[in-house]
Amino acid sequence: MRRSPFLRFFLMTLAGTAVVVGTYFFVANRTNLLTPAGGEPDHDEYAAKPADFPPPPMSGFQSTVPSAPLDAESLPVPHPVPAPPDLEHPAANSSAPQLPAPPQVNPPVTIALGLPFPDLRPADLQDSFEQARGGHKHEAIDILKPRGTPVHAVVEGNIVKLFNSKYGGLTIYHFDNAGAYCYYYAHLDRYDPSLKEGTLVRAGSVIGYVGSTGDANVNAPHLHFAIFRLGPRKHWWEGTAIDPYPSLLNA
């Protein structure tokens, strides 16, 4: 007997459903057998641990002496790196206490020179070289004279610099012919009209006039006179101050 197409389709569908249901119950039964009674195991139970792997083979030299465990006391102590020296401030490189430098004592020096005023007498001179003036040594001599009194060159030589200073007022820097000493005249009221930088002057020539310019007392005009021993570079600002008093006494 021939089956109708509808019956054939129904039987095939029923057979497929039976296969699917049977497979489901088979798998479910297997799962119940493999799963413990406590449920699914935690993920960490399956996580790989270092002890599960053998140590990797070592290459090269291997010591047979077991290494001692290291503790904090056996580790080397790092030493601080010393700071580079301060080249600009050498005194700062020393940790030792800095002792004050001994005071510089200039031995008396007598130089052959003339007088800045022809009528100058020993009684007119007062040695003020070591006196304190405004926090520093005077390193010069002050000669009181009326304003406008002519000032004479004490030696032959060149006028190196004419300068209007905040403290010294109108000043003259005068080198001797040998370039050994610089003679400094300050607080002048004015220069002699013939005076210029580079001028060669004779001993006794008038170079300026007494005044009170700069920081001098306007009621006490005077000549501030100083002598500096020049160094190899002939810079008067680097010269060594010499007390003029002994030389003027012997002039």
C-alpha positions as CSV (number, residue, x, y, z in Angstrom):
1,M,0.0,0.0,0.0
2,R,1.4,3.4,-0.9
3,R,1.6,6.0,1.9
4,S,0.4,9.4,1.2
5,P,3.0,12.3,1.1
6,F,1.4,13.8,4.2
7,L,1.8,10.5,6.2
8,R,5.4,10.1,5.0
9,F,6.3,13.7,6.2
10,F,4.6,13.1,9.6
11,L,6.5,9.9,10.2
12,M,9.9,11.5,9.3
13,T,9.2,14.4,11.6
14,L,8.3,12.0,14.5
15,A,11.5,10.0,14.0
16,G,13.7,13.2,14.0
17,T,12.0,14.4,17.2
18,A,12.7,11.0,18.9
19,V,16.4,11.2,18.0
20,V,16.7,14.8,19.4
21,V,14.9,13.9,22.7
22,G,17.0,10.7,23.1
23,T,20.2,12.6,22.5
24,Y,19.2,15.3,25.1
25,F,18.5,12.7,27.9
26,F,21.8,10.9,27.1
27,V,23.9,14.0,27.5
28,A,22.0,15.1,30.6
29,N,22.7,11.7,32.2
30,R,26.4,11.9,31.4
31,T,26.7,15.4,32.9
32,N,25.2,14.3,36.2
33,L,27.7,11.6,36.4
34,L,30.8,13.9,35.9
35,T,29.6,16.8,38.1
36,P,30.3,16.4,41.9
37,A,27.5,16.8,44.4
38,G,28.7,20.2,45.5
39,G,28.0,21.8,42.1
40,E,30.5,23.3,39.6
41,P,34.1,23.7,40.9
42,D,35.5,27.2,41.4
43,H,37.6,28.5,38.5
44,D,40.7,28.9,40.7
45,E,40.8,25.1,41.2
46,Y,41.6,24.8,37.5
47,A,43.9,27.8,37.3
48,A,47.5,27.0,36.4
49,K,50.0,27.4,39.4
50,P,53.7,27.7,39.2
51,A,54.1,24.4,41.0
52,D,52.4,22.7,38.1
53,F,55.2,23.5,35.7
54,P,58.8,22.1,35.9
55,P,61.6,24.7,36.2
56,P,63.1,25.8,32.8
57,P,66.5,24.3,32.0
58,M,69.4,26.7,32.9
59,S,72.1,27.5,30.4
60,G,75.7,28.4,31.1
61,F,77.6,28.0,34.4
62,Q,75.5,26.9,37.4
63,S,76.9,26.9,40.9
64,T,76.5,23.7,42.9
65,V,76.7,25.7,46.2
66,P,73.3,26.7,47.4
67,S,72.8,30.5,47.8
68,A,72.3,31.9,51.2
69,P,69.1,33.9,51.7
70,L,69.7,37.7,51.6
71,D,68.5,39.9,54.3
72,A,68.5,43.7,54.7
73,E,71.8,43.8,56.6
74,S,73.7,41.8,54.0
75,L,72.8,44.1,51.1
76,P,75.4,46.7,50.1
77,V,74.7,50.2,51.4
78,P,74.7,52.8,48.6
79,H,77.0,55.7,49.1
80,P,75.9,59.3,48.2
81,V,77.5,60.7,45.0
82,P,79.6,63.8,46.0
83,A,78.4,67.1,44.6
84,P,80.7,68.7,42.0
85,P,82.9,71.5,43.3
86,D,81.7,75.0,43.2
87,L,84.1,76.6,40.9
88,E,82.6,80.0,41.3
89,H,82.8,79.9,45.1
90,P,85.9,77.9,46.1
91,A,85.4,78.6,49.8
92,A,82.1,76.8,49.7
93,N,83.8,73.5,48.8
94,S,85.4,73.1,52.2
95,S,83.4,71.8,55.1
96,A,86.0,73.1,57.6
97,P,85.2,76.4,59.4
98,Q,86.6,79.4,57.5
99,L,89.0,81.4,59.6
100,P,89.1,85.1,59.0
101,A,92.1,86.3,56.9
102,P,94.7,88.1,58.9
103,P,94.7,91.8,58.4
104,Q,97.1,93.0,55.6
105,V,99.9,95.2,56.9
106,N,101.5,97.4,54.4
107,P,105.1,98.2,55.4
108,P,106.0,101.9,55.3
109,V,107.2,102.9,51.9
110,T,108.9,106.2,51.1
111,I,108.7,107.4,47.5
112,A,110.7,110.3,46.1
113,L,108.0,112.8,45.1
114,G,107.2,116.5,45.2
115,L,104.5,118.3,47.2
116,P,100.9,118.8,45.9
117,F,101.1,122.3,47.5
118,P,104.5,124.2,47.6
119,D,103.7,125.7,51.0
120,L,102.7,122.4,52.6
121,R,104.3,122.0,56.1
122,P,104.6,118.8,58.2
123,A,102.1,120.3,60.7
124,D,99.5,120.4,57.9
125,L,99.6,116.6,57.5
126,Q,97.6,114.1,59.5
127,D,98.1,110.4,58.8
128,S,94.6,109.1,58.3
129,F,95.5,106.1,56.1
130,E,94.3,103.4,58.6
131,Q,91.2,105.3,59.7
132,A,87.8,103.8,59.0
133,R,85.7,105.8,56.5
134,G,82.2,104.5,55.7
135,G,82.9,100.9,56.7
136,H,86.4,100.6,55.0
137,K,89.9,101.9,55.5
138,H,90.6,105.4,54.2
139,E,93.9,104.4,52.5
140,A,94.7,108.0,51.7
141,I,95.5,111.3,53.3
142,D,93.3,114.4,53.4
143,I,94.9,117.8,53.1
144,L,92.7,120.8,54.0
145,K,93.1,123.8,51.8
146,P,90.8,126.7,50.7
147,R,88.6,126.0,47.7
148,G,90.3,126.9,44.5
149,T,93.9,126.3,45.8
150,P,96.0,125.0,42.8
151,V,97.0,121.3,43.0
152,H,100.4,120.4,41.6
153,A,101.6,117.1,40.1
154,V,103.9,115.3,42.6
155,V,106.0,113.5,39.9
156,E,106.5,113.6,36.1
157,G,104.2,111.3,34.2
158,N,101.1,110.8,32.2
159,I,97.5,111.6,33.0
160,V,95.8,108.3,32.5
161,K,92.2,109.0,33.5
162,L,90.0,112.0,34.3
163,F,86.8,110.8,36.0
164,N,83.8,112.3,37.8
165,S,83.1,109.8,40.6
166,K,80.1,109.5,42.8
167,Y,82.2,109.5,45.9
168,G,85.5,111.1,44.7
169,G,83.9,113.8,42.6
170,L,86.3,115.2,40.0
171,T,89.4,112.9,40.1
172,I,92.7,112.5,38.4
173,Y,94.7,109.2,37.8
174,H,98.3,110.0,37.2
175,F,101.0,107.4,36.4
176,D,104.7,108.0,36.9
177,N,107.0,107.5,33.9
178,A,108.1,104.0,35.0
179,G,104.5,102.9,35.4
180,A,105.3,101.8,39.0
181,Y,102.8,104.0,40.9
182,C,99.5,105.7,40.3
183,Y,98.8,109.0,42.1
184,Y,95.2,109.7,42.8
185,Y,93.8,113.3,43.4
186,A,90.1,113.6,44.4
187,H,87.3,116.0,45.4
188,L,88.7,118.6,42.9
189,D,86.7,121.7,42.2
190,R,87.8,121.7,38.6
191,Y,90.7,120.6,36.3
192,D,93.3,122.8,34.8
193,P,92.1,123.8,31.3
194,S,95.1,122.3,29.6
195,L,94.7,118.9,31.2
196,K,93.5,116.0,29.1
197,E,93.8,112.2,29.3
198,G,97.2,111.2,27.9
199,T,98.8,114.5,28.7
200,L,102.5,114.3,29.9
201,V,102.9,116.6,33.0
202,R,106.0,117.8,34.7
203,A,106.5,117.5,38.4
204,G,105.1,120.7,40.0
205,S,102.7,121.4,37.1
206,V,99.2,122.7,38.1
207,I,96.7,119.9,37.3
208,G,93.6,121.0,39.2
209,Y,92.1,123.0,42.0
210,V,90.9,122.1,45.6
211,G,87.2,121.5,46.0
212,S,84.5,119.4,47.8
213,T,82.9,117.5,45.0
214,G,81.7,113.9,45.4
215,D,80.8,112.9,49.0
216,A,83.1,115.5,50.6
217,N,81.8,118.0,53.2
218,V,81.0,121.2,51.2
219,N,82.2,123.2,54.2
220,A,85.6,121.5,54.4
221,P,87.2,121.6,50.9
222,H,90.3,119.4,50.8
223,L,92.5,117.2,48.6
224,H,92.1,113.5,49.0
225,F,95.5,112.1,47.9
226,A,96.3,108.4,47.5
227,I,99.2,106.3,46.1
228,F,98.8,102.8,44.5
229,R,101.6,100.4,43.6
230,L,100.7,99.1,40.1
231,G,100.7,95.4,39.2
232,P,101.8,93.8,35.9
233,R,98.5,94.8,34.1
234,K,98.8,98.4,35.2
235,H,95.2,98.5,36.4
236,W,94.9,101.2,39.1
237,W,91.8,99.5,40.6
238,E,94.0,96.4,41.3
239,G,96.9,98.4,42.8
240,T,98.1,98.1,46.4
241,A,97.5,101.2,48.5
242,I,100.6,102.9,49.9
243,D,100.4,105.3,52.8
244,P,101.4,108.7,51.4
245,Y,102.2,110.2,54.8
246,P,105.9,109.1,55.0
247,S,106.7,110.2,51.5
248,L,105.1,113.7,51.9
249,L,107.0,114.2,55.2
250,N,110.3,113.5,53.4
251,A,109.4,115.5,50.2
